[in-house]
């Protein structure tokens, strides 16, 4: 009898490089009278984990940057990446992600004051007035982000999901050029680069743990710690009800470009 044993993946602590756009082919639609049509998709190389990898860990340092990885083993894989623009059925409920264009989502509530809903003490931030729609340059100001922009994100998620209670609690500003220069958000963490690996933010184990943490006093590195002090962001009874099966909960990422440009570098990809 012959037995075959699969080799264990070789772990690495290094974050993988991101493939450049020139590495893949661009697929376009036919366009009469023009050499260019609408981009339908591209082929590209994504960084998956090798079979056998069961746990990958990384922690944030005091500046907000990710530490070296523990347990990763890369398997670069070429895939077809399709354009989601103008494609029906790509909704948060059905696909797990959804594209909203300008004018399809609400701005912050008019007349919002220093407190809003279940979040006592969350102000709008210096220099940002109530009802102000956050601009790209505001995203480099910590007070503007955790004030006006958190409220704007909450309104977007509430409208799309119909959620009864929505609370923003964390953020990253990602820009490769700014990271290379060591740029820091005014009053906040260092700017981060694009995430260069296929990943999910939460697992069946970490999601309820993170939700329970939001019903406890914030930790020192939580963005809302200076405002909340020792007050939990979420009521414990709401969290207990959601986790016990008496309710539902979801973690939703809200992404937006810092500025609008015709040639996009580092677009966000969603793996279905």
N, C-alpha and C positions, 0 to 999 in steps of 0.2 A: 504494500500500500504506500502511496506517496502522499505526503502532506505538504501543503503550501502555506507559508506564513507571510502575511503582509508586513512590510517593513514599517516601523514606527516613524512618524514624521520627525524631522530634525528641527527642534525649536530654534527660534531666533528672537532677539529683542529689538530688532531694527524695523522701523516703519518702512513700508515698501515705496519705491518710486512710482509716480503716476505716469502712465503712458501718454505720450504727446499725441495731439490730434493727427499729425502727419503719419502716424503709424497705421492708420486704418483707412478704408475706402469710404467715400461718401456716396450714398444712394439717393438719386433725385428723381422726381416725377418728370414725365415728358412735358415740355413746354413749347408750344408752337411758336416759331419765329424767334426762338431764343436758345442760346447754348446752355442756359441755366433754368432749372425748374425748382420746385419746392423741395427742400431737403426732407426725405422720408425717413432716413436713418443713416447710421454710420456703423462700421465695424470697429471695435475697439477692444483693448485688453484690460480686463478688470482683475483686481487682486482678491481672489478667493482664498479660503483656508484649505490646506491639504486634508484628504480623508483621514480620520483618526484624531483630528484636533477636537477636543471637547471643551476646553476652557481657555480663554484669552483674557488677560487682565492688564489694565493700565490705570494709573492714578494721576491726578492733577497736582502740580506743584503749587507753591505760593503765588506764582505769577499767572496761573491758569493754564500752563502748558502741560501736555501729556507727557508722562514718564515713558521710559523704554517699556516695551511690551513683554509680557510673560506668557509663554505657551504658544506663540504664533508660529505657523509654518506656511509659507505662501505658495499658492498654486495659480500663477498668472494664466488667465483663460480668455481666449478671444471669443467675443459674443457679438450678436447683432443688437444694436441699440436703436430702437424705433422712436421717432418723434411723436410726442403725445399731444401736440397742438392740433386743435380742431378734430380730435378723435373722440367720438361719443362714448359715454359709459365709464370714463375715467373719473369716478367720484370717490370721495373718501370712504363711503360705505362699501362700494363694490370693488374698488381697486386698492384702497389703502392710501391713496394720495389724490390730490386734486389741484388743478391750476386755476387760480383766480387772476384775472387781469384788472387793470385799473378801472375803477368804477363798479366792480362787481362785489366789493366788500365795503363795510361801513368804516367810517373814521371813528375816533373817540367820541364819546357822548358829549354833546354840547352842554356847557355849564357844569361839567364835572368839577368837583371841588377837591379839598385835601383828603377826603375819604370817599370810598366808593364801595357799595355793597358790603361784602363780608371781609373787606381788607382794611381795617382801621389803621390809619397812620400812613398809608401809601400816598405820598404826594405826587404831583406832576413833574417836579424837578425844576431847578432854577432855569429861568429863561425860556421855558416852554409853557405856553398858555393852554387853558382848557379848550378843547375842540380843535387843537392844532394837529394836523396830519404830519407825522414824523417824516423828515427828509433824510436823504442819504448821509449828509454831514452830521446829523443829530446822532447817528449810530456810533459815533466815536466819543460820545459823552455818556458816561454811566448814568447820571441822573436823568437824562432824557430817555434812555432806554428803559430803566426800571420804573419810570414814571409814565410818560405819555405813550411810549411804544408798547409797554406791557399792557396798558389799557386797550390800545388799538388791537393787539393780538387777541386779547380776550374777547373783544367784540366780534372779530372775524371767526374765531372758533365757535363761539356761541351761535352765530348765525348759521354756520355750515352744519353743525352737529345737533343743534337744538338742546344743548346741554343746559341743565338747570344751574349748575355752579361751575364756573370756569376761572382758573387762577394761573397766571404766568409766574414762573419761579426761577428760571435760569436762562442764560443766553450765551452765545458765542458770536464774535465778529470774525469772519474768515476772509483773509485777503493775502495771497502769497507774497505780493510785492511789499505790503506793509509789514508782514512778518519778517521778511528778509532784512528790513531796516530796523527791526526791533521796536516797532511802533506800539505804544500802549494806549488803551482807551483812557480818556481823561477821567480820572477817579476810579478806574477799574483795572482789569487784567490786561495782559499782553494780547495783541491781535494774533489769531491763529491762522495756520495755512489750511488748505483744503484737505479733507479726510481722504486718504488715497487707498482705502480698502472697502470691500463690500462688508457691511455690518448692519446689525440692528441695535438700537440703543438699549433695549430692555429684553429680558427673558421672562419666562413664567415664574422664575424665582425672584429676580431683581425688581420686577414691576410692583408687586404688592409691598415689598420692602421699601421701595422709594416712596410710595404713596403714604405709608405709615410714618416715614421720616418727616413728611410735610405737616403732620399733625403734632410734631414735637418742636421745641425751641430750635431755631435755625443754628447751624454750625458756623464757625468763624469764617469759612470761605464761601458761605452762601451769599449771593448778591444782595438779598433783602435783609441780611443780618443787621446792618446799621440802622435800618428803619424799624424792623419788627422787634429788635432787641430780643427779649425772651418770649415773645408772643408767637405761637404757631401760626403758620399761614392758613391751614385748614382746620376746621373743627373736628375733634377726635370722633365724635358721634357720626359725622358724615363719612369719615374714612372707614370706621368700623362697619357701617352699614353697607358700603360699597364692596368691601372685601369679603364680608360674610355671605354675600349672595343676595342681599336685600336691595342692591342697586347695581349700577354699572359704572365703570370708569375707563378712561383712555388717556394715554399720553400722546399729544399731537405736536409735531414740530411745525413751526411757521417760518418759512424761508422767504427772503426777498433780496433782490440785488441792491447793493449799496448805491450804485448809480446805473443808469440805463445806457448801454453801449451796443453798437451794431454787431461787433465781433465779441462773442462771449467766451471767456476762458474759465475753465473749471466749472461747467454747468452741473447742477444737481441731477443725479441719476437715481431712478427708483427701480428696484429689481422685483418683478412680479413672478 
